[in-house]
């Protein structure tokens, strides 16, 4: 019962606006974080359907002591999940109403002219560019397996492989047990949005990573060469860190920082399962890291994904989707400018990727512009992924070199990415491809340098 109580508490926190899913899950006291995250995510995805079922079956009217969020979680697992895993009175209650709930589910399918539970999510896809519109992206963890082997595995499980996608529209049209290779990223498979892999052997063994496409862009565009020393400045929960390790082929060193002990412990477990070896985790605020420390003298690449408003995340409940106050945006942007400028102080730095899951110009283009002006001509903005359809807002000359992503245009979470390179002595060649892209150069995806416009004690967890 502890799992369902914890999931209900996270849903209540989301409604109050206490934080995002990841923050609330990590801050819960439930020991199996991934199991809790999966249950909350799937309950949220089915939330419109669950609300109709609860209303049609009059469950909350019949059981007045049953909290609404707990009712959602119980009904999700009863009808759509792996079956109730609890005992006691709540399980007895859910089973007592099972026939009414199943009858209401059948009525809903007839009403919407569908035969499968997953198809009940389809109307939400056309109603708004929300979570149910975004496909299920699966990043193949090349530290443990290959794309071809994963494709073969899924084919043996009854999935139909349709080859490499040629357009976003192909991704939008996916349905049933069909999947594609992404048109932009070479190790990303794409499945229909309702596909659930949290109990799949490849996921539990670390052979695949469930990671949104936009979230894969920062490590891909940073593209560190094998053997490089890299900093992941705000690392937890670790998906980007594991992606960096795969690009590095576990050769070199990754220094990963986060201030939260519990998040670092969870991240350490995740990285170990993914087969990542060359990394050090530090419970430390990145702003307190000394760029002149000899430990970081060979750091040539930095991935910076700082705290932000999270306004681009499509799995937020409506109250969280409300725009943050001007004061909060100003405070976030101030922190982001400070941490970006700090990152550029590492003496051997050659390339940096700055990214956020925010839609707000204040946290994105304006931060990059302010810091570039501060550093004058030392760093310049790179025109990353020229064929990517969504570019930065015209907040300053050259801002179109940045990338944006959105559910409507790229079928991803809302995201922003900017690539900065050192200009002058010790700089990378301006027209160089990221290492990840070089191996996939047949796509013609490169990076061109845009003209520069002027105006606590460390606690190492794993080594």
N, C-alpha and C positions, 0 to 999 in steps of 0.2 A: 504493500500500500504506500510505502514511502516514495516510490517512483511517481505515482499519480499525484500525491500531495505536493511533491516538489515541482512537478510540471504545472499544476494548478497555481502554485505560488508564483512561478515565473510568468504565466499568462496574466495574473493579476498585476504584477509589477509592470508589465508592458502596457496595460491599460492605464495605469497611473502615470506612465512616463518616467519610471525610475531608471530606465536604461534600455540598451538593446538586448537582443536575445543572448548573445555571447556573454555580455557582462553579467546579466542576471543568472545565467546558468553557472558561470564560473564562481560567482559569489554565493551560490547556494551551498548547502552543506551535504548535498547528495554525492556519494563517493564515485558513482559511475557517470562521469560528466558526458561522455559521448552518447550514452543511452538516453540520458535526460534531454540532451540537445536534439537528438533525432525525434523523440516523442513530441517535444514542443513544436519543432519545425513542421512536422507532419500534421499535428492538430491545427496549427495556424493555417496550413495550406487547405485543409478541408473545412475551415471554420464556417464559411457561408453555407456549406451543405449541412454541417452539424447543427447550425442554428435553425435551419428549416426542419430538420428531424426532431429536435427538441421541442419546437413549437407544435409541429404536427402531432407528435405523440403526447403532448401536454405533460412531459416528464417533470418539469420544474413545478408545475401546479400540483401534481400528485405527490411529489417528494419535496416538501417545502424546506426541509433542512439540508437539502443537497445543494452545495454552492455551484453556481452556473459554470465556472471554469473547470471545476472538478467533474461536472457532468459532461462537458465537452471532451475531456481527456478520456474518461471511462467509455463513452460512446464511440470515440474514435477507435480505441483499441478493440472494443467489442465487435464493431462492424467492419472496420477497414484495416486494422493492425493485425498483430499475431495472436489475438485473443487475450483476455484479461489474465494478468499475471499475479493478481492479488487474491487474498482471501477475505474473510470477515464480512461485515454488513454491507460494504459498498459493492462487493462482488455479488452478494445475494440480491441486493437492490437492482443492479444492472440486469441480472438474469431474470428477475421478476418482470421486468419491462421489455425483455428482449423481443418477444413476439410482436408487441406494438411497434417497437423501433424498426424491426425488420419489415413489417407491413408498410410502415411509412416510407422506408427506403425503396421498397418495390413500387409504391405509388409514385414516388419522385422520379424513378427511372422511366416509368410509363409516361409520365407527364412531359419529361424532357426527351422522350423517344431515344433512350440509350439502353444498352444491355449490360455495360460494365460499370463498376463503381468509379473507375478513373475517368470515364467519360462525363461524369457529373461535373467535373472541373472545367470542361471545355467552354461553357457559356461565360465563365469568369474571364477566360482568355480574351474574348471579344469585347467584353464590357469595359475593361480598363487595362492599361499597361502595367499590371501588378505582378505579384509573385508567380501566379499560375501561368503567365505568358512566357516567362523565362524558362528555357529548356533545362534539363538536368545535364550539367557538364561534368565529365569524368576525365581527370588528368591522369594519364598513365605514368606511374612512378618508374622511370627508367633505371633507377638504382636497383630494382628488383626484377624487372621484366621488360618486355618490349611491346610496342604498339601491336605488332602482328600477332603476338601470343595472346594478348588481351582480346583482340578481335576474335580470334579462334575460340577462346574460352566462352565469350558471349554467344557466338554462333552455336556452340554445343549446348548452351542453355536455352536455345530456341529463339534467339534474337536474329533478325534479318539485317545484315550489313549492306548499306546502300552506297558505299564508297565515299569519296571525298565530296563534301558539299561545294557547290559553285556559287551559292548566293545565300544571303540571310533568309530569303523567302523559303529556301529548302529546309532550313532549320525550323522555321515557323510552321511548316506543314507536317512535321514529324508526328506520328501517332502510333499507338499500339506498341509492338515489340520490335520497332525498327530503330536503327541508329546510323549515324554518319561520322566521318572524320571531319573535324572543323575546317573551315576554309582558310583560316588565318594561322592558327597555332598547330604545329605538327604533331603534338602528343596529346591532343584534346579530342575526346570522343563526345558526341552529342546525342542525348536520348530525349524522348518526350518528357515534359515537365513533371508528370505524375510518377515517373519511375523512381522506385525507392531501392537504394543499394546498401542501406545501413546494416543489413544482416547478410550481405553478400560476402562470400569467402574472400574475394579479391580485396574488398574494402577492409574487412577485419584483419587481414594479414598485411596490409600496407602496400599492396601491389597497385591499388588505384587510390587517388585522392579526390574527394568530392569538393570541387573548388570552382566558383563562378569564373566564367571566361575573363571578365574584366579584372578580376583579382589575379589572374595569371599574367596579365600584361606587364606589371612592374618588373618581375624577375626576368621575363623573356626579353624585355627591352634593355635591361641592365646588361644582360648577356656577358657575365664575367668569363674570361678564359680559364680553362682548367689549370689549377695550380695557384690561382689568384687568392689574395686575402680580401675578404668582403665583410662589411658591417651591415647587419640588419638592425636598424636603430630602435625600432619599436616593434618587436618581433612576434609576441604572442598573438594568436594561438599557434602559429608556426607553419601554416600552409605555404606562405611565400618562402620561408626559410628552407623547407624541404624541396621546394622548386629550385631554389638557388643551388642546393647541394646536388640535385640531379643535373643541372646545367654544368656545374663544376666537375661532375663525375666523381664526387667525393675526394677530389684532389685539391689541395689548398687549405684554406681555413675560413670559417665563418664565425664572427663574433656577434652574438645576438643578445640584445638588452631588453629588459622589461622590469618595471618596478614592483610587479605583483608576484609574490612568492607562489601562490596557488596556480596562477596562470603559467608560470615557468615550469612548475612540476608537471602539469598536464602536458605542456609543450614538450618537455623532455621525453615523456612516455611516447608521445606521438612521433617524435623524430627517431627514437630508437626503433619503433615499429616500422617506420618507413626506410630503415636501413641507413640513416644518415650517420656518419662517423666523424667527419672533420668539423666539429663545431664546439664552441664554448658558450654557455649561457651564463649571463651575469644578472643578478638582481640589483639593478642600478639604473638610475635616471640617466638617459643618454646625455643630457645637458651637463652632467657632472663628469663625463668621461673626458680625460685630458688628451687632446689630439697629438700632443708632443710626447706622450708615453711611448717608449721604444716598442712596446708590445704591438702598437698599431702603425709602426713605421712603414710597413709594406702594404697597408690597406689602400687599394687602388679603386675599389668600387664600394658604393654605399647605396643601400635601399632604405628610403625614408618614407614610412607610411604612418604619419603621426595621428594622434587623437583628433577627431573631427566631429562634425554634427551628425554624421551618419545619414544624411538626408537622401542619399542615393540608394540605400538598402530597401529593396522592395518587399521584404518580409516583415515590415513594421505594421503595427496596428494603427488605425486611423489617427488616434490621438498623438502618436509619435510622429506622424507625417506632417504635423503642423510645423510651420516655419519657426526656427528658433528666434529668440528675441535679438534685436540689434546689439544689445549688450553682450549676449553670449557669443554671437558671431565675431564681435570685435575682440573678445577675450581669446577665442580659439585662434583667430587669425594672428593675433599678437604672439601667441605661443608657437604657432607654425612658422612664422617668420624667424623667430629666435632659434628654433631647433634646426631649420634649414640653413641658416647662416652659420650655426655652430658646425654642422656637418661639413660645410665647405672649408673648414679650417684644417682638416687633416692634410698634412703636407704632401703625401704621395697620391692623393685622390686624383683620378682621371675622369671617372664618369659617376654621376649620381642620378638616381630616379626618385622623383618626388611624386607621391600619389595620395589621393584621398578617396573615400567613398562618399563624397559630398557633391551636391549640385550647385553650391553657392560660389559665385565669383569671388567673394571676399576671402574664401579659404583656398582658392585655386589660382586663377590667373593673377589676382592682385598680390598674393603672397610671392609668387615666382617673380613678378615684375619688380617688386620692392627689393627683393634680395639681389637680383641681378644688377639693379642700380647701385646697391650698396657695394657690390664687388666689382663694379665698373667693368673692365674688359677681361678680367681674370677667367670668368666662366661665360660660356655662351649657350644659348638654347639650341637643341638639336631638333631637326624636323623628323620626328620619329614616325615610322610606319606610314609613309606618304599615302598609301592606298586606303588607310583606315578612314571610314566615311565621316566620322564626327570629329571636328577639330575644336580647338580652344576658342572661347569667345573673344571678340575683337576688343579686348580691354587695353591692349598696347600693341605697337607694331611688332609683328613676329609671333603673336600669341597663337596664331593658327598652327604653329609648330607643335603645340600641345595636343593631347588626345582627350576626347570625352567619350563616354559611353552611357547608354540609357536603355531601358526596356523597350521603348518604342522603336529606336533606330538600330540598335545593335543586339537586341534580345539578351541583354545582360543587366546586372545591377547598374545603377548610376555610378560613374567613376570618373576620375580625372588623373591624367598622367603627364608629367613633364620630364624630359631628359636633359640634363645639364652636363657639359663637358668642359674640362679645363682647356683654356686657349693659350697657345704659346709654348714655351719650353716644357717638355715632358708630357705634352698633350697627346691624346690618341689622334690618329689620322681622321680628319673631319668627315670623310666619306665612308668610314669603316662600318661594317655591319656588326651587330651584336653577335657574340659567339654562337648563341642559340639560333640566330637567323642564318648565319653562314652555312650551317649544316643543312639548311632548308632553302638555300638561295634560289632554287628554281621558282619560288613564289615571287621573286623580285621585290621583296620587302626590305628596304634599306633604311638608313638614317642619314639625313643630310643636315649639315649645320646651317641653321638660319642665320642671316646677317645679325650681328650683335648690335642692338640699339642701345645707346647710352641713356641716357635718362630713361653619500653615505658609504660606507666601506663596501667594497666589492665582495659578493658572495658567489663564487663560481660553483655552479651546480654540476656541470658535466664538461669533460674535456676529451 
